[in-house]
Amino acid sequence: MKGIQLNTIQKYFLVFVALLTTASLSHAEMKTSQIVEKYSQSVVTIIALDVNNQPLSLGSGFFVNENGDIATNHHVLADCAKAIIKNNKGETGTILHILNYDPQLDLIIAKTSLKFTKPLPFGDSDTVTIGEDILAIGNPAGLEGTVSKGIISGVREVDDIKFIQITAPISPGSSGGPVFDSAGKVIGIATAYLTFGQNLNFAMPINYLKSLKPNKLNLVSLPKTSKEKTFQKDDTLVQVFDVLPDLHNGDLTRVDFAIRNLHSYPIKNVELFIVYKNHKGEIISYTSMRIKEPILPKLALQFFNNHYVRNFVQWDQSPRRLEQGEVEIRILNYKIDRTAEPSPKNVPFKKKTGLDLLSK
């Protein structure tokens, strides 16, 4: 009798060890280089085009099955007439139609012309924990296969929709890219970043993507994304450059800068938020600005802002030298004037299509 009891205990012990081993294997961590090497080929660049084959925006996406279907953000494809995709092998394709979408969740699954694709494995976003390591792969500003690491810094809820807050940077062009856990499973879709603050980036939980209902339609029939968004949408086509502070006795009296419009239509009512930091990176002042003057497509204009900031240049005791602060100009919003001519007739410029961008 004792021998039978011992065998039973041994059996239970062996079953327990087997279950424990299986669980540990299913959550085995992967190195960053392993995740990148294994899954980067499944991440694509998306170029959204208008009816004139002019680029509207850049985004990212990833394959969800072997039939060429990709997941991305709704706002990446909103307002476009067609879209081109490209993987890291240089293979290009087009988005044929939408299979599933939800504008409120900012998620889409779309059918592409590519076949025999490698899907990414899904994790469970309901089980994520604050502080765990994550990895994002995307194409910020068209820089393919950019990798960024971080942690889950929070799980937020806005209007009954959950967002995973992450510290991995999300830049324009990264929207729609996968966010992996340390086991190489996709737990979120890079979606947005707060206009105010650093390392305040958000991913849509992958479980929302799993629950999307079938809803087939053409790309041009895609509903527009709601304008009442808490988070800033991805936009790579309006750029601030040549930021030049005007200094007097260590104080900043004015800042000059230029704005470039890479859209196919004029933009106007550009809203800016200007942040002034000291040489330590600490915010010491800020101001806002609205530019009503239209900026023609494929061109740029220079502007200035008069805002007085004391001690913008300070003496640093450690290296014993004068250190200058930094001016950061953030674009909050602008309006695209689609009623105007798509290109200025009196200004020559080289017309680029989405295919030109892919050939770089």
Secondary structure, 3 states (H helix, E strand, C coil): CHHHHHHHHHHHHHHHHHHHHHHHHHCCCCCHHHHHHHHHHHEEEEEEECCCCCEEEEEEEEECCCCCEEEECHHHHCCCCEEEEECCCCCEEEEEEEEEEECCCCEEEEEECCCCCCCCCECCHHHCCCCCEEEEEECHHHCCCEEEEEEEEEEEEECCEEEEEECCCCCCCCCCCEEEECCCCEEEEEEEECCCCCCCEEEEEHHHHHCCCEEEECHHHCCCCCCCCCCECCCCCEEEEEEEEEEECCEEEEEEEEEEECCCCCEEEEEEEEEEECCCCCEEEEEEEEECCCECCCEEEEEEECCCECCCEEEECCCCEEEECEEEEEEEEEEECCCCCCCCCCCCCCCCCHHHHHCC
